[in-house]
């Protein structure tokens, strides 16, 4: 019974991570700022790290049900 919440959480984490990576990539390709009032390199790196972390966490939740 506790596999339901794990599947939901895994799907949410994976979708959020993938969307964050897609959004960061699109902003970087258009040379638009990823975050306002933050250096371009730092905001891109931090958003990429968190996108990958959420994607990995989501896949881990989905595979360890």
Residue pairs with C-beta under 8 A, 6 or more apart in sequence:
3 65
6 61
6 62
6 64
6 65
7 61
7 62
7 65
9 58
9 61
10 57
10 58
10 59
10 60
10 61
10 62
10 65
11 58
11 62
12 58
13 54
13 55
13 57
13 58
13 61
14 54
14 55
14 58
14 59
14 61
14 62
15 58
16 54
16 58
17 50
17 51
17 52
17 53
17 54
17 55
17 56
17 57
17 58
18 51
18 55
20 47
20 50
20 51
20 54
21 48
21 51
21 52
21 55
23 47
24 34
24 44
24 47
24 48
24 51
27 33
27 34
27 44
28 34
28 44
33 40
33 43
34 40
34 43
34 44
34 47
35 43
35 47
